[in-house]
Amino acid sequence: AQSVSQHNHHVILSEAASLELGCNYSYGGTVNLFWYVQYPGQHLQLLLKYFSGDPLVKGIKGFEAEFIKSKFSFNLRKPSVQWSDTAEYFCAVALSGAGSYQLTFGKGTKLSVIP
Amino acid sequence: DAGITQSPRHKVTETGTPVTLRCHQTENHRYMYWYRQDPGHGLRLIHYSYGVKDTDKGEVSDGYSVSRSKTEDFLLTLESATSSQTSVYFCAISETLDRASIYEQYFGPGTRLTVT
């Protein structure tokens, strides 16, 4: 079964600092990749997604992620974080063509941005 | 936001009692999912449905059952609640318009369940 690893459990940054959150997956086939964000007390929202094509994908609120197939990675980046980015971030993987449409989520990375 | 509601939003129950959580959608999406979210575990899939009366197990289905008698409703039942089922439960939906959309899941607000 596929698995998703998010290496950072809690990241603390000052406003305007650059962000990179790591995500690695364990499946060698064709994958669809996602980042979701969960603001405090809220439900998960889709931040960005990758299905095919340009490996650099841009999402909402200035976030982007790069799919590096050779490294099985899909890291999330933002050049300058804001206090409002304080949230928990989840990477998720779906296997393409597997016959089921389940997402496998990482354990999440909590981001705290200090004003 | 997608039209997904969950009820109740909070519930405290005793060990051994049955509990049913409801997910209701107004989007007419075909796929519905139940997840539980626990600190340090992220989200784990309990059960999912790919149509009325069509359901399948997820990663952590033991102790849970589901039913879907209408497109808009997906029920999660804990037949005999245990303390290990204390968690936040999220419902999600997705559609099958094309290959891309089926993988995009939209989440409800969650139900916080405490089993004492």
HADDOCK unambig.tbl for C-alpha pairs under 7 A between the chains (distance, minus, plus):
assign (segid A and resid 42 and name CA) (segid B and resid 109 and name CA) 6.43 0.50 0.50
assign (segid A and resid 43 and name CA) (segid B and resid 107 and name CA) 6.23 0.50 0.50
assign (segid A and resid 43 and name CA) (segid B and resid 108 and name CA) 6.26 0.50 0.50
assign (segid A and resid 43 and name CA) (segid B and resid 109 and name CA) 4.97 0.50 0.50
assign (segid A and resid 43 and name CA) (segid B and resid 110 and name CA) 6.62 0.50 0.50
assign (segid A and resid 44 and name CA) (segid B and resid 107 and name CA) 5.90 0.50 0.50
assign (segid A and resid 51 and name CA) (segid B and resid 100 and name CA) 6.90 0.50 0.50
assign (segid A and resid 94 and name CA) (segid B and resid 103 and name CA) 6.98 0.50 0.50
assign (segid A and resid 101 and name CA) (segid B and resid 102 and name CA) 6.94 0.50 0.50
assign (segid A and resid 101 and name CA) (segid B and resid 103 and name CA) 6.07 0.50 0.50
assign (segid A and resid 105 and name CA) (segid B and resid 42 and name CA) 6.52 0.50 0.50
assign (segid A and resid 105 and name CA) (segid B and resid 43 and name CA) 5.94 0.50 0.50
assign (segid A and resid 106 and name CA) (segid B and resid 42 and name CA) 5.99 0.50 0.50
assign (segid A and resid 107 and name CA) (segid B and resid 40 and name CA) 5.81 0.50 0.50
assign (segid A and resid 107 and name CA) (segid B and resid 41 and name CA) 4.89 0.50 0.50
assign (segid A and resid 107 and name CA) (segid B and resid 42 and name CA) 3.83 0.50 0.50
assign (segid A and resid 108 and name CA) (segid B and resid 42 and name CA) 5.65 0.50 0.50
